């Protein structure tokens, strides 16, 4: 999927952004217990399929500590972010400087997070700017 600020990023079939955790090892998740409610793993009951710019040879699954299968891309375990509420959201990008959206090339996207533009300061009462 093409994200306006991040460029091409990985999403699931519903358009939800997928993230990598830079503390993980190759096909090894370190996000367990208290981490999982905020960063749910992208799990698969069967081998995942690719579409678009995704490279099938980079897509895999591995067994988590609980026995479930988590999807990885280029060896990076993939996760959702609980703060994303709609397809195309990427609010988890660059959180803690350790969670990043992933490109179809199999690399973390290092574009800085997009912040909302600051509101202009309110003019004092009676100040009309002239």
LINTA-V951194 format. One record per helix or strand. SS is the DSSP state (alpha for helix, beta for strand). FROM is the first residue (numbers start at 0). LEN is the number of residues. If there is no record, write none. Layout:
BEGIN
SS;FROM;LEN, SS;FROM;LEN
END
This chain:
BEGIN
beta;1;2, beta;6;2, beta;10;1, beta;16;1, beta;18;3, beta;24;1, beta;27;1, beta;40;1, beta;42;1, alpha;55;3, beta;58;5, beta;68;5, beta;75;2, beta;78;1, alpha;94;3, beta;98;4, beta;107;1
END
